[in-house]
Amino acid sequence: MRAVIFAGGLGTRMRPYTSVIPKPLLPVGDRPVLQHLLGTLARDGVREVDLCVSHLGGLIEAYFAHAGVPDDLTLRFHYEDEPLGTAGALAVVPGLSGTFLAMNGDILTTLDYRALIGHHVASGAALTIAMHHKPVGVELGVISSADGFVTGYDEKPVMHFDVSMGIYVYDERALAHLPDGLCQFPDLVLRLLDAGERVAAYRSAAEWFDIGTVAEYERASEAVRAHPDRFDLPHAE
């Protein structure tokens, strides 16, 4: 199995950390989040990883030249000369075929990739999106009204959504729907739906952290400190 990891973002919401460290190298526990991701992919049978890099990509390549990768994993680097988006970046990866994983490089999760891939194959879809059920709180009073009069008042409600985990399984036929140049992942999903292709949804209850903000980074770090075994990390001495 092959996986593509997108690791070229600027990480602007994580500044000032990401001014000098690419976001995939931010440490969670005793290793960078990307190193954890590579380890869990190798554990679940991925043997080839293509890393799409741009911002501070040389630091990522230098780190893994020193730290190494699992023995049964081949890691290749692909540099974007200009931003291509979370789907368009696939264009810099040669030889993609069959079924393959694609994901963001700033994710910490206990997701079972084998189960995700099995769901995708069984669905016959062109693309599968891993989803997580997430509560979103509104820190204000939400008012319902009609004709200028209040009909309801909900203080600080919590809504629930299925959100993308930033982890996908592609069938190669999905690549035919990529435009030239910049393409973000939501645009590709809409292109596939407009073309009559099936896009499957895989809901997971696995632990999942999208390390895109300082608050989420701190939450992930605390989870690892509390339960390192869940993330294949050793307990702190």
C-alpha positions in Angstrom: 0.0 0.0 0.0 1.1 3.5 -0.8 0.3 6.8 1.0 0.7 10.5 0.1 1.2 13.0 2.9 0.7 16.7 2.4 3.3 18.5 4.5 3.8 21.8 2.6 1.5 24.2 4.4 2.7 27.4 6.0 1.1 26.6 9.4 0.1 30.3 9.9 -2.3 29.5 12.8 0.6 27.9 14.7 3.0 30.9 14.5 5.5 31.8 15.9 6.3 28.1 16.2 6.0 27.4 12.5 8.2 30.4 11.6 11.2 28.2 12.2 9.8 24.7 12.5 7.5 23.1 9.8 4.3 22.0 11.4 4.8 18.3 10.8 7.9 18.4 12.9 6.3 19.9 16.0 7.0 17.4 18.8 4.1 15.5 20.4 5.5 13.3 23.2 9.0 12.3 22.3 8.8 12.6 18.6 7.4 14.9 15.8 3.8 14.3 14.8 4.9 13.3 11.3 7.2 10.6 12.7 4.3 9.1 14.7 2.2 9.2 11.5 4.8 7.3 9.5 5.1 4.7 12.3 1.4 4.0 12.4 1.2 3.8 8.6 4.0 1.3 8.5 2.3 -0.7 11.3 -0.9 -1.0 9.2 0.9 -2.2 6.0 1.9 1.0 4.1 5.2 0.4 2.4 5.7 3.5 0.3 5.1 7.1 1.4 5.3 10.2 -0.8 5.8 13.4 1.1 4.7 16.6 -0.6 6.7 19.5 0.9 7.3 23.2 0.3 7.6 25.5 3.4 10.8 24.5 5.3 10.7 21.2 3.5 14.5 20.9 3.6 14.2 20.7 7.4 11.8 17.8 7.2 14.1 15.9 4.8 17.1 16.6 7.0 15.3 15.4 10.1 14.4 12.0 8.6 17.8 11.6 7.0 19.1 11.6 10.6 16.2 10.0 12.5 15.4 7.4 9.9 12.1 5.7 9.1 10.7 2.2 9.8 12.9 -0.4 8.0 10.1 -1.6 5.8 9.1 1.9 4.6 10.3 3.8 1.6 10.0 7.6 1.9 10.2 9.9 -1.1 10.1 13.7 -1.1 8.4 15.9 -3.7 8.7 19.6 -3.7 6.0 22.0 -4.8 7.3 25.0 -6.7 4.1 26.8 -6.1 1.1 26.0 -3.9 -1.2 23.4 -5.5 -3.7 22.8 -2.8 -4.7 19.8 -0.8 -5.8 17.8 -3.9 -3.7 19.5 -6.6 -0.5 18.5 -4.8 -1.1 14.9 -6.0 0.1 16.2 -9.4 3.7 16.3 -8.2 3.7 12.6 -7.3 4.5 10.4 -10.2 3.1 6.9 -10.8 0.0 7.0 -8.6 -2.3 4.1 -9.5 -4.7 1.7 -7.9 -5.8 2.4 -4.4 -3.8 4.7 -2.2 -4.1 6.8 1.0 -3.7 10.6 1.1 -3.6 12.7 4.3 -2.5 15.8 6.0 0.9 15.7 7.7 -0.2 17.3 11.0 -2.6 14.6 12.3 -2.3 12.5 15.4 -4.8 9.6 15.5 -5.4 6.0 16.5 -7.3 5.3 13.3 -7.1 1.8 11.9 -6.0 2.4 8.3 -6.6 -1.2 7.3 -10.2 -0.9 8.3 -10.5 2.4 6.4 -9.0 0.9 3.2 -11.3 -2.2 3.5 -14.3 0.0 3.7 -13.2 1.9 0.6 -12.6 -1.2 -1.4 -16.0 -2.6 -0.4 -17.8 0.6 -1.3 -16.5 0.8 -4.9 -16.2 4.5 -4.5 -13.8 6.8 -6.3 -12.9 8.4 -3.0 -13.5 7.8 0.7 -13.3 10.4 3.4 -12.6 9.4 7.0 -14.9 11.3 9.3 -15.0 12.2 13.0 -18.1 13.2 15.0 -17.3 16.5 16.6 -19.3 18.7 19.0 -19.0 22.4 18.3 -20.0 24.8 21.0 -21.4 28.3 20.4 -20.3 30.6 23.3 -23.3 32.9 22.8 -27.0 32.9 23.2 -28.6 31.8 20.0 -32.0 33.5 19.2 -34.8 32.2 17.0 -37.2 34.9 15.7 -40.0 35.5 13.3 -41.6 38.7 12.2 -39.6 40.7 14.6 -40.5 38.6 17.7 -38.4 36.1 19.6 -39.6 32.5 19.3 -36.8 30.8 21.1 -33.6 31.3 23.0 -30.8 28.7 23.3 -28.0 29.7 25.7 -24.6 28.4 24.5 -25.8 25.5 22.4 -23.7 22.6 21.3 -24.1 21.3 17.8 -22.7 18.1 16.4 -21.1 17.6 13.0 -19.4 14.9 11.0 -16.0 16.5 10.0 -13.2 15.4 7.7 -10.3 13.9 9.5 -7.9 15.0 6.7 -7.4 11.3 5.8 -8.7 9.9 2.5 -8.5 6.8 0.3 -8.3 7.4 -3.4 -9.1 5.2 -6.4 -6.9 6.3 -9.3 -10.0 7.2 -11.4 -10.5 10.2 -9.1 -7.3 11.7 -10.4 -8.9 12.2 -13.8 -11.1 14.9 -12.2 -8.2 17.0 -11.0 -7.8 20.3 -12.9 -4.5 21.7 -13.9 -2.9 23.8 -11.1 -4.5 24.7 -7.8 -7.2 22.4 -6.4 -8.3 22.2 -2.8 -9.8 18.9 -1.6 -13.4 20.2 -1.2 -13.3 21.3 -4.8 -12.3 17.8 -5.9 -15.2 16.3 -3.9 -17.7 18.5 -5.6 -16.2 17.7 -9.0 -16.6 14.0 -8.4 -20.2 14.4 -7.2 -21.0 16.5 -10.2 -19.6 13.8 -12.5 -21.8 11.1 -10.8 -18.9 9.4 -9.0 -19.5 7.9 -5.6 -17.7 9.4 -2.6 -17.9 7.2 0.5 -17.9 8.2 4.1 -16.1 6.3 6.9 -17.1 7.4 10.4 -14.4 6.6 13.0 -14.5 6.9 16.8 -10.7 6.7 16.9 -8.8 9.4 18.9 -8.0 12.2 16.5 -6.2 15.6 16.7 -5.8 18.0 13.8 -2.8 20.0 15.0 -3.7 23.2 13.2 -4.0 25.5 16.2 -2.1 26.1 19.4 -5.1 24.9 21.5 -5.4 21.6 19.5 -1.6 21.1 19.7 -1.8 21.4 23.5 -4.7 19.1 23.7 -2.9 16.4 21.6 0.2 16.8 23.8 -1.8 16.3 26.9 -3.5 13.2 25.5 -0.1 11.7 24.7 1.2 12.5 28.2 -1.8 10.8 29.8 -2.0 7.8 27.5 1.2 7.3 25.5 0.4 3.6 24.9 -2.6 4.6 22.8 -0.3 6.3 20.3 2.5 3.7 20.3 4.7 5.8 22.4 6.7 4.7 25.5 5.7 5.9 28.9 7.8 8.8 30.2 10.3 7.8 32.9 
